[in-house]
């Protein structure tokens, strides 16, 4: 009996190792979805530090057309390079210049000098839910911002600031709400637990033409 229990434990552990080590990317649906063209009116290299990279096509629906690696937008540095399609650059600039910087000046009396990029291109389903449709991240059509660093070195994080000091709450809610327009999808801590620590911005094309911001 003891030997049987030991054998079952070994088999269970082996199963966990196989599951955790799986690199299968075919468990999400891509039917009916297609990568955006990635066209843009302004080259990212003209509005920040950026370089053209090879287009991505993983053969399972994940692809980035007109792919770029962006290290900064204007004077705002990224904590890590963001791999996105070319069309993401101009909305990011407009959001940074038209919303983020004025909001930072009003709330803190200083400018934002960098942002923490939590994610850009990633071949995965929405919210990493098995069986869900492709995330816009799988097209390089999305970026996640987790924090904003000010000139003084102060860092305003979505995780702590969303319900933190009034200045941080006002700033984060303003940059979240006003991103809806530049971007077609804007998600934050009020949307679900998956977005409790970052702002998700994407350019998903919907048949209705409507935006989804929450």
Backbone as a chain_set.jsonl record, in Angstrom:
{"seq": "XXXXXXXXXXXXXXXXXXXXXXXXXXXXXXXXXXXXXXXXXXXXXXXXXXXXXXXXXXXXXXXXXXXXXXXXXXXXXXXXXXXXXXXXXXXXXXXXXXXXXXXXXXXXXXXXXXXXXXXXXXXXXXXXXXXXXXXXXXXXXXXXXXXXXXXXXXXXXXXXXXXXXXXXXXXXXXXXXXXXXXXXXXXXXXXXXXXXXXXXXXXXXXXXXXXXXX", "coords": {"N": [[0.827, -1.213, 0.0], [1.942, 1.181, 0.823], [3.951, 1.417, -1.073], [2.389, 1.736, -3.367], [1.191, 4.218, -2.868], [3.469, 5.821, -2.904], [4.266, 5.486, -5.57], [2.108, 6.672, -6.907], [2.443, 9.307, -6.035], [4.868, 9.983, -7.214], [4.178, 9.835, -9.93], [2.282, 11.875, -10.045], [3.849, 14.129, -9.442], [5.541, 14.102, -11.643], [3.702, 14.669, -13.616], [3.059, 17.315, -12.971], [5.485, 18.586, -13.503], [5.669, 18.249, -16.263], [3.455, 19.755, -17.075], [4.114, 22.334, -16.133], [6.388, 22.83, -17.573], [5.567, 23.004, -20.145], [5.589, 24.265, -23.45], [3.653, 24.731, -25.223], [1.783, 26.635, -27.461], [-0.65, 26.537, -28.588], [-3.071, 26.528, -27.376], [-4.951, 28.491, -27.418], [-7.514, 30.399, -29.094], [-7.441, 31.53, -32.441], [-8.969, 31.945, -34.584], [-10.747, 33.997, -36.785], [-9.513, 36.264, -35.955], [-7.062, 38.693, -36.763], [-3.794, 39.948, -37.329], [-3.109, 43.445, -36.88], [-2.36, 45.84, -39.476], [-0.206, 47.361, -38.806], [0.572, 49.805, -39.693], [1.74, 53.227, -39.741], [1.67, 56.754, -39.116], [3.795, 58.234, -38.355], [7.195, 57.554, -38.05], [8.464, 55.593, -35.392], [11.119, 56.153, -34.651], [11.393, 58.821, -35.073], [10.133, 60.102, -33.049], [11.128, 59.249, -30.708], [13.485, 57.089, -29.005], [14.079, 54.42, -30.931], [14.024, 51.37, -32.831], [13.812, 49.646, -35.929], [12.773, 46.3, -36.164], [12.983, 42.805, -37.084], [10.005, 41.53, -38.548], [7.528, 39.655, -36.743], [6.428, 36.323, -36.73], [5.024, 33.675, -35.467], [3.775, 31.48, -36.434], [1.451, 30.495, -35.366], [-0.577, 32.24, -35.17], [0.266, 34.334, -33.595], [1.719, 37.308, -34.341], [3.639, 40.113, -35.438], [3.344, 42.781, -37.404], [5.299, 45.108, -39.221], [7.201, 45.59, -37.119], [8.624, 47.118, -34.202], [11.192, 48.075, -31.883], [10.947, 49.877, -29.051], [12.5, 52.247, -27.051], [12.083, 54.656, -25.825], [9.729, 57.372, -25.627], [9.626, 60.492, -26.839], [10.878, 62.508, -24.235], [10.524, 60.567, -22.358], [11.642, 57.727, -20.874], [11.692, 54.157, -21.309], [11.406, 51.406, -19.079], [12.158, 48.96, -19.995], [12.827, 47.766, -23.318], [10.088, 48.083, -25.561], [8.35, 45.881, -27.545], [6.474, 46.417, -30.256], [3.847, 46.956, -32.718], [4.169, 49.299, -35.433], [2.084, 51.141, -35.365], [1.479, 51.719, -32.712], [3.094, 53.705, -31.684], [2.528, 56.516, -32.185], [-0.036, 57.016, -30.852], [0.884, 56.536, -28.236], [2.708, 58.659, -27.911], [0.973, 60.877, -28.122], [-0.661, 60.447, -25.922], [1.202, 60.572, -23.833], [2.202, 63.218, -24.092], [-0.135, 64.768, -24.194], [-1.72, 64.049, -22.027], [-0.417, 62.568, -19.843], [1.911, 64.116, -19.048], [0.824, 66.793, -18.517], [-0.953, 66.07, -16.46], [0.772, 65.066, -14.519], [2.155, 67.394, -13.863], [0.093, 68.912, -12.722], [-0.645, 67.318, -10.536], [1.751, 66.746, -9.139], [3.605, 68.723, -9.609], [5.788, 68.345, -11.252], [7.526, 66.689, -13.981], [7.039, 63.556, -15.777], [9.607, 61.222, -16.184], [10.212, 58.643, -16.822], [8.741, 55.404, -17.536], [7.513, 52.333, -16.199], [7.535, 49.531, -18.065], [5.501, 46.875, -18.149], [4.706, 44.879, -19.882], [4.795, 44.069, -23.367], [4.904, 42.942, -26.563], [3.715, 39.636, -26.473], [3.22, 36.246, -26.835], [0.323, 34.988, -26.227], [-2.839, 33.977, -24.682], [-5.786, 35.998, -23.897], [-5.529, 37.559, -20.788], [-4.055, 35.399, -19.989], [-5.641, 33.171, -19.906], [-6.565, 29.887, -20.331], [-7.76, 28.688, -23.394], [-8.918, 31.068, -24.094], [-9.37, 33.825, -26.432], [-6.898, 35.261, -28.656], [-4.646, 37.506, -27.145], [-4.261, 41.053, -27.526], [-1.662, 41.63, -27.128], [-0.355, 39.612, -28.42], [-0.147, 40.505, -30.955], [1.558, 42.571, -30.863], [0.211, 44.818, -30.306], [-0.376, 46.144, -28.051], [0.358, 47.554, -24.808], [1.574, 47.428, -21.476], [1.578, 49.436, -18.64], [3.159, 49.902, -15.618], [4.127, 51.717, -13.748], [5.055, 55.148, -13.045], [7.777, 57.312, -13.171], [8.939, 60.222, -11.615], [10.601, 63.449, -12.059], [11.954, 63.977, -9.677], [12.609, 61.507, -8.815], [10.703, 60.119, -7.534], [8.45, 57.413, -7.522], [5.436, 56.479, -8.936], [3.257, 54.011, -8.542], [0.916, 51.817, -10.108], [-0.188, 49.75, -8.636], [0.058, 50.494, -5.881], [-0.612, 53.189, -5.863], [-3.177, 53.551, -6.918], [-5.162, 53.393, -5.012], [-4.006, 54.984, -3.19], [-2.348, 57.887, -1.906], [-4.092, 61.027, -2.324], [-3.13, 62.649, -4.424], [-1.778, 60.826, -6.035], [-3.85, 59.053, -6.64], [-5.584, 60.747, -8.113], [-3.926, 61.439, -10.282], [-3.38, 58.889, -11.509], [-5.956, 58.0, -12.166], [-6.737, 59.965, -13.935], [-4.866, 59.7, -16.075], [-5.516, 57.164, -16.846], [-8.305, 57.351, -17.551], [-8.262, 59.307, -19.591], [-6.785, 58.106, -21.514], [-8.471, 56.685, -23.004], [-9.507, 56.939, -26.076], [-7.223, 57.836, -27.38], [-6.44, 55.226, -27.341], [-8.025, 52.051, -27.992], [-8.775, 50.153, -26.197], [-8.71, 50.316, -22.734], [-7.589, 49.302, -19.714], [-7.669, 48.959, -16.187], [-7.071, 48.798, -12.595], [-9.771, 48.743, -11.77], [-11.033, 47.095, -13.536], [-10.507, 44.235, -13.496], [-8.971, 41.61, -11.502], [-6.667, 40.872, -12.809], [-5.557, 43.151, -13.773], [-4.73, 44.689, -11.673], [-2.309, 45.85, -11.068], [-1.358, 47.394, -13.155], [-1.729, 49.508, -16.1], [-3.454, 48.698, -18.949], [-3.101, 49.205, -22.352], [-4.414, 49.244, -25.563], [-4.895, 48.79, -29.17], [-7.136, 47.498, -30.243], [-9.151, 46.481, -32.937], [-12.525, 46.781, -33.301], [-15.59, 45.503, -34.587], [-17.766, 47.123, -34.13], [-16.605, 49.551, -33.817], [-16.378, 50.784, -31.443], [-14.883, 51.847, -28.304], [-13.426, 50.258, -25.426], [-13.276, 50.878, -22.153], [-12.2, 50.589, -18.887]], "CA": [[0.0, 0.0, 0.0], [2.857, 2.32, 0.892], [4.608, 1.503, -2.373], [1.418, 2.276, -4.317], [1.074, 5.661, -2.613], [4.704, 6.46, -3.386], [4.23, 5.493, -7.028], [1.14, 7.692, -7.329], [3.029, 10.623, -5.771], [5.887, 10.219, -8.238], [3.483, 10.103, -11.191], [1.655, 13.205, -9.945], [4.915, 15.131, -9.547], [5.984, 14.126, -13.036], [2.672, 15.38, -14.384], [3.2, 18.749, -12.722], [6.664, 19.067, -14.214], [5.334, 18.328, -17.684], [2.525, 20.873, -17.271], [4.807, 23.595, -15.918], [7.426, 23.024, -18.575], [4.992, 22.98, -21.486], [5.75, 25.496, -24.244], [2.608, 24.684, -26.248], [1.101, 27.918, -27.606], [-1.808, 26.304, -29.459], [-4.253, 26.312, -26.555], [-5.894, 29.594, -27.511], [-8.161, 30.505, -30.388], [-7.054, 32.661, -33.28], [-9.905, 32.017, -35.709], [-11.511, 35.241, -36.876], [-8.676, 37.383, -35.557], [-5.885, 38.863, -37.606], [-2.893, 41.005, -36.861], [-3.275, 44.735, -37.555], [-1.357, 46.098, -40.505], [0.994, 47.95, -38.207], [0.94, 51.035, -40.401], [1.818, 54.382, -38.852], [1.865, 58.031, -39.8], [5.093, 58.758, -37.938], [8.131, 56.512, -37.642], [8.807, 55.703, -33.973], [12.458, 56.709, -34.474], [11.304, 60.277, -35.157], [9.5, 60.634, -31.839], [11.766, 58.65, -29.544], [14.559, 56.149, -29.303], [13.42, 53.212, -31.417], [14.693, 50.74, -33.967], [13.027, 48.659, -36.672], [13.235, 44.927, -35.968], [12.333, 41.859, -37.983], [8.624, 41.21, -38.238], [7.381, 38.418, -35.973], [5.365, 35.403, -37.114], [5.325, 32.416, -34.791], [3.107, 30.4, -37.133], [0.253, 30.032, -34.652], [-1.464, 33.396, -35.015], [1.024, 35.429, -32.992], [2.562, 37.974, -35.314], [3.735, 41.572, -35.368], [3.705, 43.372, -38.685], [5.987, 46.391, -39.045], [7.593, 45.535, -35.712], [9.638, 48.049, -33.713], [11.597, 48.035, -30.484], [10.929, 51.27, -28.601], [13.14, 52.458, -25.748], [11.567, 55.887, -25.229], [8.842, 58.226, -26.413], [10.019, 61.831, -26.428], [11.839, 62.461, -23.128], [10.114, 59.535, -21.389], [12.343, 56.466, -21.099], [11.011, 52.924, -20.935], [12.218, 50.57, -18.193], [12.661, 47.914, -20.875], [12.324, 48.016, -24.672], [8.75, 47.571, -25.865], [8.176, 45.375, -28.903], [5.108, 46.731, -30.667], [3.739, 47.33, -34.125], [4.464, 50.71, -35.653], [0.926, 51.968, -35.082], [1.345, 52.034, -31.291], [3.98, 54.786, -31.272], [1.909, 57.842, -32.18], [-0.958, 57.142, -29.716], [1.659, 56.653, -27.003], [3.221, 60.023, -27.813], [-0.128, 61.8, -27.86], [-1.087, 60.223, -24.536], [2.255, 61.086, -22.953], [2.304, 64.68, -24.167], [-1.41, 65.448, -23.98], [-2.382, 63.659, -20.779], [0.46, 62.166, -18.74], [2.736, 65.214, -18.549], [0.016, 67.819, -17.84], [-1.519, 65.521, -15.224], [1.858, 65.003, -13.539], [2.421, 68.763, -13.42], [-0.992, 69.33, -11.832], [-0.68, 66.509, -9.311], [3.02, 66.677, -8.415], [4.458, 69.863, -9.909], [6.974, 67.908, -11.989], [7.251, 65.869, -15.149], [7.386, 62.139, -15.799], [10.823, 60.998, -16.962], [10.259, 57.261, -17.294], [7.627, 54.535, -17.171], [7.827, 50.913, -16.093], [6.798, 48.722, -19.03], [5.298, 45.534, -17.601], [4.581, 43.927, -20.99], [4.455, 44.533, -24.718], [4.586, 41.727, -27.305], [3.761, 38.352, -25.769], [2.355, 35.277, -27.519], [-0.489, 34.38, -25.17], [-4.267, 34.304, -24.724], [-6.186, 37.119, -23.061], [-5.402, 37.333, -19.35], [-3.411, 34.092, -19.795], [-6.693, 32.189, -19.611], [-6.547, 28.791, -21.291], [-8.945, 28.636, -24.247], [-9.371, 32.411, -24.468], [-8.872, 34.3, -27.722], [-5.588, 35.902, -28.66], [-4.467, 38.832, -26.576], [-3.662, 42.041, -28.433], [-0.211, 41.536, -26.93], [0.139, 38.663, -29.403], [0.028, 41.232, -32.213], [2.355, 43.77, -30.602], [-0.785, 45.876, -30.429], [-0.725, 46.516, -26.682], [1.447, 47.794, -23.87], [1.15, 47.527, -20.08], [2.384, 50.388, -17.88], [2.979, 49.595, -14.196], [4.536, 52.82, -12.873], [5.566, 56.393, -13.633], [8.819, 57.906, -12.342], [8.991, 61.67, -11.755], [11.938, 64.059, -12.1], [12.56, 63.885, -8.351], [12.896, 60.107, -8.525], [9.513, 59.506, -6.945], [7.783, 56.479, -8.414], [4.0, 56.307, -8.699], [2.886, 52.706, -9.078], [-0.515, 51.553, -10.229], [-0.584, 48.851, -7.557], [-0.078, 51.18, -4.602], [-1.146, 54.534, -6.001], [-4.578, 53.59, -7.346], [-5.94, 53.671, -3.806], [-3.057, 55.6, -2.273], [-2.523, 59.311, -1.617], [-5.04, 61.656, -3.254], [-2.435, 63.124, -5.616], [-1.515, 59.675, -6.88], [-5.147, 58.573, -7.139], [-6.063, 61.66, -9.157], [-3.061, 61.298, -11.447], [-3.571, 57.6, -12.175], [-7.295, 57.92, -12.755], [-6.776, 60.871, -15.087], [-4.136, 59.139, -17.213], [-6.311, 56.005, -17.276], [-9.547, 57.76, -18.221], [-7.995, 60.074, -20.805], [-6.172, 57.246, -22.536], [-9.574, 56.181, -23.816], [-9.604, 57.892, -27.179], [-5.985, 57.506, -28.071], [-6.428, 53.765, -27.43], [-9.358, 51.47, -28.143], [-9.032, 49.422, -24.955], [-7.945, 50.792, -21.583], [-7.98, 48.528, -18.542], [-6.916, 49.246, -14.978], [-7.463, 48.023, -11.421], [-11.227, 48.592, -11.625], [-11.571, 46.165, -14.536], [-10.452, 42.889, -12.915], [-7.773, 41.398, -10.692], [-5.501, 40.712, -13.677], [-5.009, 44.478, -14.07], [-4.639, 45.425, -10.413], [-1.013, 46.502, -10.897], [-0.89, 48.08, -14.364], [-2.697, 50.011, -17.07], [-3.339, 48.024, -20.244], [-3.508, 50.076, -23.453], [-4.265, 48.575, -26.854], [-5.568, 49.358, -30.339], [-7.969, 46.456, -30.821], [-10.184, 46.913, -33.876], [-13.802, 46.124, -33.082], [-16.534, 45.724, -35.685], [-18.653, 48.242, -33.762], [-15.841, 50.792, -33.801], [-16.415, 51.352, -30.101], [-13.779, 51.599, -27.397], [-13.788, 49.636, -24.15], [-12.393, 51.452, -21.133], [-12.73, 50.26, -17.569]], "C": [[0.867, 1.271, 0.0], [3.545, 2.528, -0.45], [3.682, 2.107, -3.415], [1.265, 3.781, -4.147], [2.296, 6.408, -3.122], [4.728, 6.563, -4.903], [3.289, 6.563, -7.547], [1.705, 9.099, -7.126], [4.064, 10.983, -6.822], [5.245, 10.577, -9.567], [2.853, 11.492, -11.182], [2.69, 14.3, -10.093], [5.413, 15.246, -10.968], [4.994, 14.878, -13.906], [2.767, 16.868, -14.216], [4.385, 19.326, -13.472], [6.388, 19.216, -15.694], [4.46, 19.532, -17.953], [3.245, 22.204, -17.158], [5.831, 23.876, -17.007], [6.899, 23.092, -19.979], [5.189, 24.312, -22.191], [4.706, 25.567, -25.352], [1.855, 26.003, -26.286], [-0.161, 27.774, -28.451], [-3.1, 26.171, -28.666], [-5.187, 27.521, -26.54], [-6.372, 29.748, -28.947], [-7.633, 31.708, -31.155], [-8.023, 32.844, -34.446], [-10.687, 33.328, -35.666], [-10.728, 36.461, -36.467], [-7.498, 37.493, -36.504], [-5.067, 40.034, -37.102], [-3.197, 42.308, -37.584], [-2.141, 44.962, -38.542], [-0.076, 46.685, -39.923], [1.455, 49.209, -38.91], [0.971, 52.202, -39.42], [2.1, 55.635, -39.659], [3.228, 58.632, -39.485], [5.989, 57.596, -37.529], [8.472, 56.685, -36.158], [10.169, 56.335, -33.73], [12.471, 58.233, -34.576], [10.732, 60.896, -33.895], [10.083, 60.027, -30.571], [12.925, 57.773, -29.966], [13.92, 54.814, -29.677], [14.172, 52.659, -32.612], [13.758, 49.718, -34.594], [13.638, 47.282, -36.427], [12.506, 44.025, -36.953], [10.893, 41.626, -37.557], [8.552, 39.845, -37.577], [6.218, 37.609, -36.522], [5.713, 34.032, -36.535], [4.589, 31.227, -35.398], [1.866, 29.865, -36.459], [-0.75, 31.161, -34.428], [-0.766, 34.58, -34.388], [1.922, 36.046, -34.054], [2.524, 39.482, -35.114], [4.217, 42.065, -36.717], [4.28, 44.76, -38.451], [6.412, 46.545, -37.582], [8.721, 46.507, -35.385], [9.964, 47.744, -32.261], [11.763, 49.472, -30.022], [11.524, 51.365, -27.204], [12.666, 53.735, -25.056], [10.588, 56.538, -26.191], [9.104, 59.649, -25.948], [11.045, 61.729, -25.309], [11.546, 61.362, -22.112], [10.754, 58.197, -21.746], [11.487, 55.285, -20.656], [11.956, 52.083, -20.074], [12.818, 49.389, -18.943], [12.116, 48.187, -22.271], [10.957, 47.363, -24.878], [8.703, 47.131, -27.322], [6.72, 45.543, -29.289], [5.066, 46.924, -32.175], [3.847, 48.843, -34.244], [3.312, 51.628, -35.246], [0.758, 52.359, -33.634], [2.098, 53.301, -30.896], [3.275, 56.14, -31.163], [0.861, 57.988, -31.079], [-0.231, 57.26, -28.382], [2.195, 58.073, -26.834], [2.102, 60.998, -27.453], [-0.629, 61.679, -26.42], [-0.065, 60.809, -23.562], [2.241, 62.609, -22.917], [1.002, 65.378, -23.784], [-2.079, 65.154, -22.659], [-1.405, 63.425, -19.635], [1.242, 63.346, -18.172], [1.912, 66.329, -17.899], [-0.562, 67.335, -16.514], [-0.459, 65.437, -14.137], [2.184, 66.392, -12.993], [1.357, 69.226, -12.432], [-0.925, 68.599, -10.491], [0.582, 66.624, -8.476], [3.944, 67.874, -8.638], [5.747, 69.487, -10.609], [6.572, 66.947, -13.103], [7.614, 64.41, -14.919], [8.624, 61.968, -16.675], [10.952, 59.554, -17.451], [9.014, 56.511, -16.852], [8.134, 53.097, -17.089], [6.932, 50.147, -17.066], [6.707, 47.297, -18.483], [5.217, 44.491, -18.702], [4.334, 44.665, -22.285], [4.104, 43.279, -25.521], [4.724, 40.488, -26.423], [2.772, 37.419, -26.456], [1.551, 34.527, -26.471], [-1.964, 34.715, -25.366], [-4.58, 35.465, -23.787], [-6.17, 36.716, -21.589], [-4.767, 35.995, -19.016], [-4.412, 33.001, -19.44], [-6.723, 31.135, -20.705], [-7.856, 28.757, -22.075], [-9.468, 29.995, -24.667], [-8.803, 32.791, -25.835], [-7.528, 35.002, -27.545], [-5.628, 37.261, -27.977], [-3.933, 39.776, -27.649], [-2.146, 42.105, -28.253], [0.406, 40.601, -27.971], [0.311, 39.265, -30.783], [0.965, 42.429, -32.031], [1.48, 45.007, -30.63], [-1.223, 46.388, -29.063], [0.531, 46.758, -25.865], [0.848, 47.92, -22.474], [2.12, 48.438, -19.342], [2.103, 50.184, -16.397], [3.309, 50.766, -13.28], [5.071, 53.985, -13.685], [6.591, 56.98, -12.666], [8.942, 59.394, -12.661], [10.434, 62.18, -11.723], [12.679, 63.921, -10.778], [12.999, 62.474, -8.005], [11.726, 59.389, -7.885], [8.837, 58.612, -7.963], [6.329, 56.309, -7.99], [3.587, 54.996, -9.353], [1.377, 52.55, -9.135], [-0.989, 50.717, -9.044], [-0.843, 49.591, -6.253], [-0.784, 52.529, -4.728], [-2.62, 54.615, -6.342], [-5.514, 53.9, -6.18], [-5.058, 54.305, -2.735], [-3.379, 57.048, -1.98], [-3.396, 59.956, -2.694], [-4.355, 62.123, -4.531], [-2.159, 61.973, -6.575], [-2.801, 59.105, -7.457], [-5.623, 59.442, -8.29], [-5.253, 61.513, -10.439], [-3.357, 60.013, -12.207], [-4.935, 57.479, -12.825], [-7.416, 58.839, -13.979], [-6.072, 60.253, -16.292], [-4.833, 57.888, -17.736], [-7.499, 56.458, -18.104], [-9.275, 58.46, -19.547], [-7.228, 59.297, -21.863], [-7.233, 56.672, -23.459], [-9.911, 57.222, -24.875], [-8.374, 57.699, -28.025], [-5.931, 55.991, -28.325], [-7.86, 53.241, -27.453], [-9.764, 50.63, -26.94], [-8.121, 49.974, -23.878], [-8.464, 50.051, -20.358], [-7.076, 48.876, -17.373], [-7.432, 48.428, -13.822], [-8.964, 47.836, -11.239], [-11.824, 47.577, -12.59], [-11.617, 44.733, -14.006], [-9.119, 42.733, -12.189], [-6.518, 41.255, -11.545], [-4.817, 42.046, -13.96], [-4.87, 45.332, -12.817], [-3.354, 46.232, -10.293], [-0.497, 47.192, -12.155], [-2.058, 48.623, -15.169], [-2.422, 49.302, -18.39], [-3.897, 48.955, -21.311], [-3.357, 49.302, -24.755], [-5.109, 49.24, -27.936], [-6.445, 48.318, -31.021], [-9.039, 47.053, -31.746], [-11.455, 46.104, -33.643], [-14.741, 46.447, -34.241], [-17.425, 46.927, -35.412], [-17.932, 49.584, -33.856], [-15.772, 51.428, -32.429], [-15.135, 51.027, -29.318], [-14.313, 50.94, -26.134], [-12.796, 50.117, -23.115], [-13.005, 51.213, -19.76], [-11.604, 50.208, -16.547]], "O": [[0.592, 2.256, -0.685], [3.706, 3.657, -0.912], [4.118, 2.897, -4.252], [1.215, 4.53, -5.123], [2.181, 7.49, -3.699], [5.148, 7.575, -5.464], [3.607, 7.277, -8.498], [1.474, 9.984, -7.949], [4.141, 12.127, -7.27], [5.69, 11.496, -10.255], [2.885, 12.201, -12.188], [2.454, 15.29, -10.785], [5.678, 16.345, -11.455], [5.376, 15.622, -14.81], [2.583, 17.621, -15.172], [4.305, 20.428, -14.016], [6.816, 20.187, -16.317], [4.672, 20.256, -18.926], [3.03, 23.103, -17.971], [6.107, 25.033, -17.323], [7.676, 23.222, -20.925], [4.98, 25.369, -21.597], [4.837, 26.347, -26.296], [1.341, 26.45, -25.261], [-0.684, 28.761, -28.97], [-4.119, 25.75, -29.213], [-6.116, 27.572, -25.735], [-5.724, 29.291, -29.888], [-7.408, 32.774, -30.582], [-7.9, 33.801, -35.21], [-11.221, 33.71, -34.624], [-11.213, 37.584, -36.609], [-6.994, 36.481, -36.993], [-5.595, 40.984, -36.523], [-3.51, 42.293, -38.774], [-1.085, 44.337, -38.442], [1.005, 46.519, -40.487], [2.598, 49.636, -38.744], [0.302, 52.168, -38.387], [2.689, 55.582, -40.738], [3.753, 59.439, -40.252], [5.578, 56.744, -36.741], [8.741, 57.801, -35.714], [10.364, 56.99, -32.707], [13.458, 58.868, -34.204], [10.843, 62.106, -33.699], [9.576, 60.271, -29.476], [13.296, 57.726, -31.139], [13.297, 54.159, -28.842], [14.869, 53.39, -33.315], [13.017, 49.02, -33.903], [14.857, 47.113, -36.476], [11.529, 44.435, -37.579], [10.591, 41.534, -36.367], [9.398, 38.982, -37.813], [5.138, 38.152, -36.755], [6.581, 33.326, -37.048], [4.751, 30.096, -34.94], [1.282, 28.885, -36.922], [-1.655, 31.049, -33.602], [-1.162, 35.722, -34.622], [2.792, 35.37, -34.603], [1.519, 40.047, -34.682], [5.35, 41.804, -37.122], [3.807, 45.499, -37.588], [6.031, 47.5, -36.904], [9.646, 46.698, -36.175], [9.134, 47.229, -31.512], [12.613, 50.201, -30.533], [11.107, 50.655, -26.289], [12.827, 53.883, -23.845], [10.612, 56.293, -27.397], [8.836, 59.983, -24.794], [11.989, 60.946, -25.412], [12.251, 61.243, -21.109], [10.45, 57.609, -22.784], [10.665, 55.401, -19.747], [13.163, 52.054, -20.314], [13.872, 48.878, -18.563], [11.046, 48.782, -22.403], [10.709, 46.244, -24.429], [8.985, 47.92, -28.225], [5.838, 44.896, -28.724], [6.102, 47.041, -32.83], [3.642, 49.571, -33.274], [3.54, 52.763, -34.83], [-0.033, 53.253, -33.336], [1.776, 53.913, -29.877], [3.413, 56.831, -30.154], [0.859, 59.019, -30.406], [-0.67, 57.994, -27.497], [2.144, 58.629, -25.737], [2.272, 61.847, -26.578], [-0.974, 62.675, -25.783], [-0.432, 61.464, -22.586], [2.266, 63.215, -21.845], [1.011, 66.428, -23.143], [-2.923, 65.929, -22.208], [-1.551, 64.02, -18.568], [1.244, 63.563, -16.96], [2.272, 66.779, -16.811], [-0.65, 68.101, -15.555], [-0.742, 65.701, -12.969], [2.456, 66.549, -11.803], [1.674, 69.858, -11.424], [-1.127, 69.204, -9.437], [0.516, 66.604, -7.247], [4.948, 68.026, -7.941], [6.714, 70.248, -10.56], [5.441, 66.463, -13.159], [8.373, 64.068, -14.013], [8.684, 62.507, -17.78], [11.71, 59.274, -18.38], [8.322, 56.92, -15.921], [9.053, 52.7, -17.805], [5.712, 50.122, -16.905], [7.716, 46.602, -18.37], [5.61, 43.343, -18.497], [3.741, 45.744, -22.303], [3.118, 42.611, -25.21], [5.721, 40.316, -25.721], [1.607, 37.774, -26.635], [2.029, 33.551, -25.892], [-2.304, 35.624, -26.123], [-3.741, 35.867, -22.981], [-6.717, 35.684, -21.199], [-4.912, 35.5, -17.898], [-4.076, 32.031, -18.76], [-6.889, 31.461, -21.881], [-8.936, 28.792, -21.486], [-10.365, 30.079, -25.505], [-7.873, 32.155, -26.329], [-7.096, 35.292, -26.429], [-6.535, 38.061, -28.208], [-3.235, 39.35, -28.569], [-1.433, 42.583, -29.136], [1.56, 40.781, -28.359], [0.851, 38.621, -31.683], [1.142, 43.218, -32.959], [1.943, 46.106, -30.936], [-2.29, 46.986, -28.923], [1.609, 46.25, -26.173], [-0.25, 48.451, -22.306], [3.334, 48.245, -19.404], [0.956, 50.278, -15.959], [2.826, 50.814, -12.148], [5.478, 53.839, -14.838], [6.309, 57.129, -11.477], [9.037, 59.782, -13.826], [11.362, 61.438, -11.401], [13.899, 63.763, -10.763], [13.689, 62.267, -7.006], [11.763, 58.17, -7.715], [8.665, 58.992, -9.121], [6.037, 56.03, -6.827], [3.571, 54.886, -10.579], [0.654, 53.094, -8.299], [-2.073, 50.953, -8.511], [-1.851, 49.345, -5.59], [-1.475, 52.959, -3.804], [-3.257, 55.637, -6.087], [-6.525, 54.582, -6.343], [-5.322, 54.183, -1.538], [-4.545, 57.408, -1.82], [-3.436, 59.49, -3.833], [-4.93, 62.009, -5.614], [-2.293, 62.127, -7.789], [-2.844, 58.717, -8.624], [-6.022, 58.925, -9.334], [-5.807, 61.467, -11.537], [-3.564, 60.044, -13.421], [-5.06, 56.919, -13.913], [-8.117, 58.517, -14.937], [-6.604, 60.274, -17.402], [-4.754, 57.581, -18.925], [-7.683, 56.002, -19.232], [-9.986, 58.228, -20.525], [-7.044, 59.778, -22.982], [-6.929, 56.225, -24.565], [-10.523, 58.251, -24.588], [-8.456, 57.434, -29.224], [-5.452, 55.534, -29.363], [-8.786, 53.908, -26.991], [-10.951, 50.42, -26.693], [-6.911, 50.09, -24.074], [-9.639, 50.161, -20.009], [-5.871, 49.065, -17.539], [-8.16, 47.457, -14.031], [-9.389, 46.865, -10.613], [-13.001, 47.234, -12.473], [-12.664, 44.089, -14.065], [-8.254, 43.606, -12.254], [-5.414, 41.491, -11.055], [-3.647, 42.082, -14.341], [-4.891, 46.56, -12.894], [-3.292, 47.186, -9.517], [0.681, 47.543, -12.221], [-3.213, 48.256, -14.953], [-1.295, 49.307, -18.886], [-5.024, 49.437, -21.197], [-2.287, 48.759, -25.028], [-5.921, 50.124, -27.663], [-6.493, 48.262, -32.25], [-9.735, 48.001, -31.382], [-11.451, 44.881, -33.775], [-14.688, 47.54, -34.806], [-17.795, 47.661, -36.329], [-18.571, 50.63, -33.961], [-15.176, 52.492, -32.264], [-14.416, 50.077, -29.626], [-15.496, 51.048, -25.813], [-11.609, 49.8, -23.189], [-14.151, 51.575, -19.495], [-11.85, 49.944, -15.37]]}, "num_chains": 1, "name": "protein.A"}
